[in-house]
Amino acid sequence: MNRALIINQPFILNTKLSLRRKTNFKVFWFFIVILIIFLLVFYVFQVNSEAYKRYLIKKYQTEISEISRENQELEVASLQLNSLEKITSLVENLNFKKTEKIHYIKVLDGKIVTK
């Protein structure tokens, strides 16, 4: 087994390397800020879209309840118009007379009535 002694080389400050790192950090932070701004704008649009959809749902629910109420009123009105009391009052207004005796026409086999 060989025993070797390794000596660390002294750290040499390279100005080009340090400038490159500074610019890399600046670019990195620039993209991070741009990403945060984009995400915030995206979040605002999502919240706005969700609020608009909730508003539409509430609006449609009120319209549905109003239409169902109108439907019930129309059903009641149609039942009132088709009731027997309404029909008898309409028949009375037509000045019909009540019959006492009903006469049926007798048709004999093979005979036809003409005028």
MODELLER restraints for C-alpha pairs under 7 A, 6 or more apart:
rsr = mdl.restraints
at = mdl.atoms
